[in-house]
Amino acid sequence: MSNTSERNLVVVGGERFWHDLFPSWRVIYCRLQTTRWVLREDRLFIADDTSLKEVHGVLWRVGVVRPEAWHRAVLDLIRLAGVPCVNSAESLLRGFDKLSMSAEMIKAGLPQIRASVAVGPDAGRLLQPAFPAVLKIGSHHGGLGKARVTSLEQWHDLIDVSTLIDDYASIEPFVDYAADVRCLAVSRDLWCMKRESEDWKVNRGTSTPRLIDPPEILAQWTLQAANHLGSTVVGLDFLQTCAGEWLLLECNDVPGLTGFPDHVRQAVADQLNLLFEA
């Protein structure tokens, strides 16, 4: 095996703090939207204007981007090259789009909020929401591409706008929640954060995160989801209704780490180092 200082770890996404956690590796940061990838003789490379750099490991930290077909192709190249990746390319492909992730969570037996979905030209008009509801366009995170709908007039206006966007539309019940909680799993370790905000979108409002002990059922469901997906790192967002029922809003296989202790980042790095050593 070659010296680890000659080996490249590629961090895909916008985060720029990982080099401190991989001191013996050359950490290369790149954006999925602008990076060129090459598979040659079963070896994976990324390309800049002057050279090819071999990829020996990948930390996939892709944030709020619209999934494109060639993004899937990059994950397939990682699989073909057998390059260690967190999460694994196989598991990332299973939850690549919000629709596929929702299907996986339902199959895993979690209480996923059910949505009605329309695909095709102007198909959103075929949806019949009960108000209040949440309209979502495409597969986005961070509160993007979704709006609360409270009246028929507002619904017609939003659908008129959505016809200009080449993507599917979904509608789900609006949950007037009493608590918003994210459960994060790194391998078998768990952290839980309660988020409080004056806005129904905690991503948009001034959110105040507070670490709490994970409720037993949420811990169970989070590990259940990770095991089903074959993922090392997952973050599940749950809403608790005013009646006390827990519902799964979404599962993230590239969860944000903001609000969690700094040692969570080290736990993620440790999992990738374990793959390097295997």
C-alpha positions in Angstrom: 0.0 0.0 0.0 1.2 3.5 -0.9 1.9 6.1 1.8 -1.3 7.7 3.1 0.1 11.2 2.5 0.0 10.4 -1.3 -3.7 9.4 -1.1 -6.6 11.8 -1.9 -9.8 12.1 0.0 -12.4 14.0 -2.1 -15.1 15.9 -0.1 -18.0 16.5 -2.4 -20.1 19.5 -1.2 -19.7 23.0 0.2 -18.2 22.2 3.6 -14.6 23.2 4.1 -13.7 22.0 7.6 -12.9 18.3 7.1 -9.1 18.6 6.5 -8.5 19.0 10.2 -10.1 15.6 10.8 -8.0 13.8 8.1 -4.5 15.1 8.9 -2.6 12.2 7.1 -4.6 12.6 3.9 -4.6 15.1 1.1 -8.2 16.5 1.3 -9.6 17.9 -2.0 -12.8 19.9 -1.9 -15.1 19.9 -4.9 -18.6 20.8 -6.0 -20.7 18.1 -7.6 -22.1 20.6 -10.1 -18.8 21.6 -11.5 -16.4 18.7 -11.1 -15.4 16.3 -13.9 -15.0 12.6 -13.1 -13.1 9.9 -15.1 -13.1 6.2 -14.6 -10.1 4.6 -16.3 -8.8 1.1 -15.9 -10.9 0.7 -12.8 -9.4 3.8 -11.2 -11.4 6.9 -10.4 -10.1 10.4 -11.0 -11.3 14.0 -10.8 -10.0 16.5 -13.4 -9.1 20.1 -13.2 -7.7 22.3 -16.0 -4.2 20.8 -15.8 -4.3 17.3 -14.4 -6.1 14.3 -13.2 -6.1 13.5 -9.5 -6.8 9.9 -8.4 -9.6 9.5 -5.9 -8.9 7.1 -3.0 -11.8 8.0 -0.8 -15.0 10.1 -0.9 -16.9 11.9 1.7 -20.3 12.7 0.1 -21.6 15.9 1.7 -23.9 17.1 -1.2 -26.4 19.7 0.1 -29.3 21.4 -1.5 -29.0 20.6 -5.2 -31.5 19.3 -7.7 -30.7 15.7 -8.4 -29.6 15.2 -12.0 -29.1 11.9 -13.9 -25.3 12.5 -14.2 -25.1 12.9 -10.4 -26.3 9.3 -10.2 -23.6 8.4 -12.8 -20.9 9.8 -10.4 -22.2 7.5 -7.7 -22.1 4.6 -10.1 -18.5 5.4 -11.0 -17.6 5.4 -7.3 -19.2 1.9 -7.0 -17.4 0.6 -10.1 -14.0 1.8 -8.8 -14.7 0.3 -5.4 -13.7 3.6 -3.7 -14.6 3.9 0.0 -17.4 6.4 0.5 -19.5 7.6 3.3 -22.3 7.0 3.0 -21.7 4.1 0.6 -22.6 4.9 -3.1 -25.0 2.0 -3.0 -27.0 3.5 -0.1 -26.9 7.0 -1.5 -28.4 5.7 -4.8 -31.3 4.1 -2.9 -32.3 7.5 -1.4 -31.2 9.7 -4.3 -34.5 11.4 -4.8 -37.1 12.3 -2.1 -39.6 10.0 -3.8 -37.3 7.1 -3.7 -36.4 7.9 0.0 -40.0 8.1 0.9 -40.6 4.7 -0.6 -37.7 3.3 1.3 -39.0 4.6 4.6 -42.5 3.2 4.0 -40.9 -0.1 3.1 -38.8 0.1 6.4 -42.0 0.5 8.4 -41.6 4.1 9.5 -44.6 6.5 9.9 -43.7 8.5 6.8 -46.2 11.4 6.1 -48.0 10.3 2.9 -48.1 12.6 -0.1 -50.1 12.7 -3.3 -47.8 13.1 -6.3 -48.3 14.2 -9.9 -45.8 13.7 -12.7 -46.1 15.0 -16.3 -46.9 18.2 -18.1 -49.2 20.4 -15.9 -50.1 17.3 -13.9 -50.1 19.2 -10.6 -53.6 20.5 -11.5 -54.9 16.9 -11.0 -54.0 16.9 -7.3 -56.9 17.6 -4.9 -55.6 18.9 -1.7 -57.4 19.3 1.6 -56.4 22.6 3.2 -54.1 23.4 4.9 -51.5 21.5 2.9 -47.9 21.7 1.8 -47.0 21.8 -1.9 -43.6 20.6 -2.8 -42.0 20.9 -6.2 -39.2 18.4 -7.0 -36.6 16.9 -4.7 -35.1 19.7 -2.6 -34.0 20.2 1.0 -33.5 23.1 3.4 -37.1 24.3 3.0 -36.7 25.1 -0.7 -39.4 24.3 -3.2 -42.2 24.1 -0.8 -45.1 26.3 0.3 -48.0 26.1 2.7 -51.4 26.3 1.0 -54.4 27.5 3.0 -57.0 28.3 0.3 -58.3 27.3 -3.1 -57.2 30.6 -4.6 -53.7 30.3 -3.3 -53.6 26.7 -4.6 -54.5 27.8 -8.1 -51.9 30.6 -8.0 -49.1 28.2 -6.9 -50.0 25.6 -9.4 -49.9 28.2 -12.2 -46.3 29.0 -11.1 -45.3 25.3 -10.8 -46.2 24.6 -14.4 -43.1 26.6 -15.4 -40.9 24.2 -13.5 -40.0 20.9 -15.2 -40.4 18.6 -12.1 -43.0 16.6 -10.3 -45.4 18.1 -7.7 -46.5 16.6 -4.5 -49.0 17.6 -1.8 -49.1 16.4 1.8 -51.1 17.4 4.9 -49.8 20.4 6.9 -48.9 19.2 10.4 -49.5 21.8 13.1 -46.8 20.2 15.2 -45.9 20.6 18.8 -42.3 19.5 18.4 -39.7 19.2 15.6 -36.9 16.8 16.3 -33.9 15.6 14.3 -32.4 12.2 15.2 -28.9 11.7 13.9 -27.2 8.3 13.8 -23.5 7.7 13.0 -23.1 3.9 13.0 -24.8 2.9 16.3 -24.3 6.2 18.1 -27.2 8.6 18.4 -27.8 12.3 19.0 -31.1 14.0 19.1 -31.9 17.7 18.6 -35.1 19.6 19.2 -35.6 22.6 17.0 -37.8 25.5 17.9 -38.7 28.4 15.5 -41.3 31.1 15.1 -41.6 29.9 11.4 -43.3 26.7 10.3 -40.2 26.1 8.2 -37.5 25.7 10.9 -34.8 26.0 8.1 -36.1 29.5 7.2 -36.9 30.9 10.6 -34.5 31.7 13.5 -34.2 28.1 14.8 -33.0 27.4 18.3 -31.6 23.9 18.5 -31.4 22.1 21.8 -29.9 18.6 22.4 -32.2 16.2 24.1 -32.2 12.5 25.0 -33.7 10.7 22.0 -37.2 9.3 22.7 -37.0 5.5 22.6 -39.3 5.1 19.6 -37.4 7.7 17.6 -34.1 6.1 18.4 -35.5 2.7 17.3 -36.9 4.1 14.0 -33.6 6.0 13.2 -31.5 2.9 13.6 -34.1 0.9 11.7 -33.9 3.3 8.8 -30.1 3.3 8.8 -30.1 -0.5 8.8 -32.6 -0.7 6.0 -30.7 1.7 3.8 -27.3 0.3 4.6 -26.2 3.8 5.6 -23.5 4.8 8.1 -24.9 8.3 8.7 -28.6 9.3 8.6 -30.6 12.1 10.0 -34.4 11.7 10.4 -36.7 14.7 10.9 -39.8 13.9 13.0 -42.8 16.0 13.9 -44.9 15.4 17.0 -48.6 16.3 16.6 -50.5 18.1 19.3 -52.0 14.8 20.1 -48.6 13.3 20.8 -48.2 11.2 17.7 -44.8 11.1 16.0 -44.6 11.3 12.2 -41.6 11.1 9.9 -41.2 14.2 7.8 -38.1 13.0 5.9 -34.9 11.0 6.1 -31.7 12.6 5.0 -28.7 10.4 4.0 -26.5 13.5 3.9 -27.8 15.2 7.1 -26.6 18.6 8.1 -24.5 18.6 11.3 -25.3 22.2 12.4 -26.4 22.3 16.0 -24.8 19.0 16.9 -21.6 18.7 19.0 -18.3 19.0 17.2 -17.4 15.4 18.0 -20.1 14.2 15.7 -17.8 15.3 12.8 -15.1 13.2 14.3 -17.4 10.3 14.5 -18.2 10.6 10.8 -14.5 10.9 10.0 -13.8 7.7 12.1 -16.3 5.7 10.0 -14.5 6.7 6.7 -11.1 5.9 8.3 -12.5 2.4 9.2 -13.3 1.8 5.5 -9.7 2.9 4.5 -8.3 0.4 7.0 -10.5 -2.5 5.9 
